[in-house]
Amino acid sequence: MDVPSQTPTPTPVLPSVPVGAPACASDSGSLCARVFQYTHAGWLSKSSDAIVSHAATVAVIVVVAVLLRLAVHRAIRRLTVGASSGRVPRILRPLRDRAAASLREAAPQIVERRTQRAQTIGSVLRSFTTLLVYGVAFVLVLGEFGVNLAPIIASAGVVGVAIGFGAQNLVRDFLSGIFMMLEDQYGVGDVVDLGEASGTVEAVGLRVTTLRDIAGTVWYVRNGEVLRVGNSSQGWSVAVVDIPVGHSADVEETSELALRAATEECAEAKVAAKVLAPPDMLGVQSVTAEGILLRLTVRTRPGEQWAVQRAVAGAVKSALDEAGVPAPTPFGAPAPSGGR
């Protein structure tokens, strides 16, 4: 009996896979094989299918993030612009100067101050929104590729807590600077007293305020260390003129003479531009063994009180000397025969 011959089944020939190539590269028609053929990068070719499949979602996330950032930045600009054109920026209207419908009537330094505040606040808000929007978009893109975000978020939380403890003074300075600008406590050109340092404000930052005192020394004060602010250049100021006279002087007559001299001096062109209201004679401030002290005040523009005070004091001194009003006598000294 003849046994039929059996034809051996041919063994399929598998295409050779290059060293380092992923298993999907063995399929010659697949995207993985094509990517590996051109790049020879195993990780890229292995992820090519996932990249293509999630490309539409990633593109939508990126486009939405970019459009959202542009929209938020535009809204912030609309809130913060306007000071340079004479309008009160919208972000500053809820504050102390919200009643002002226009800044055109204000002094130029006030317009510059409002502009600086608005620009600084707008810059901070834009930077914060950019970081927030792009950060969320980056996390969403990672999630699309199956990246486990739990360890990343946990690590970021631990790092954030560590940085928060280590840089708490920096954070406090930053937040204090933001609230200082929002509340308009002081600005460039103001004469302020910050406790340990006082002088004219030269620069206002989110972390440090720069002052120059009367001796020319520059002080750098951290915003977080400012516990109180005395501003001599905000709204309006008062020039206080103390007038010492002798005990023998007629108080009523001397007061009228000093007030008349102060009023005439404030009517001069070089002083009138700095004065907001006529001088006011308050009367006797104190009585000492040397003489009587009269006080006169003048309401002035912000920061102009010292110039007005010097001008009025000189005019009053000259008027009293011409009228022969007796000057105060040092304690224990003989009284003068007459004049000042």
Order of alpha helices (4+ residues) and beta strands (2+ residues): alpha-alpha-alpha-alpha-alpha-alpha-beta-beta-beta-beta-beta-beta-alpha-alpha-beta-beta-alpha
